[in-house]
Amino acid sequence: MASSVPLFPFDPEPAPLRKIGRVLVIACGALAREIKAIRELNGFDHIDLTCLPAQLHNTPQKIPDAVRAAINQKREAYDEILVAYADCGTGGLLDKVLAETGAKRIGGAHCYAFFTGLDAFDALEEDQLGTFYLTDFLARHFETMVIAPLGLNWHPHLRDIYFAHYTRVLYLAQTDDPKLEAAARKAAERLGLAFEMQKTGYGMLETFLGERTAR
């Protein structure tokens, strides 16, 4: 009797379909809303977006490997891969991943810098040391991204230890949203710091996507 066992019991994994003319943006989850807005405003219909968890910022040493895995999973399917991360505390390790894979990232050490512009951010840093920065994302998710990871709900006395050398909260606003401004002001009050606000729009993020994805 002929065996019913197939010669190849496991189908080989199919190669990813090539997406001609399309660009993949691998982004921090904290930038998902902004990138979608830029895509819609500019008609960047050829951009696909995949996001890594924003919580990786609490363990930046894990960002390079996470980005490498995402690139390797998708690289055969796209003409170009862009990485919407700054260095983000990886100490240059993210740039090593990009050199290995050929992907390109936005410039700067922090996402705050590419919202303000690199020179403007340097000027802000020099103008006043001890600045705690907020973006729209951080204003929206202040409890889960700042308060909870620091344990301030359970140990509020630690606030004055963690923020002893901070002098202000500077809210870099990507959008004109009174609710987010109110949330940012509340965050500053929660930290016991002075509040300032600067409207940046999407800054270098919009320029980066426009320059690299023009078709």
Salt bridges, closest charged atoms under 4 A:
ASP48 OD2 - LYS19 NZ 3.99
ASP48 OD1 - ARG22 NH2 2.84
ASP65 OD1 - ARG68 NH1 2.67
ASP79 OD1 - ARG18 NH2 3.07
GLU80 OE2 - ARG212 NH2 2.62
GLU80 OE1 - ARG215 NH2 3.92
ASP95 OD1 - ARG105 NE 2.66
GLU100 OE1 - ARG68 NH2 3.25
GLU143 OE2 - ARG190 NH1 2.39
ASP160 OD1 - ARG159 NE 3.13
ASP176 OD1 - LYS199 NZ 3.53
GLU181 OE2 - ARG185 NH2 3.15
GLU196 OE1 - ARG168 NH1 2.82
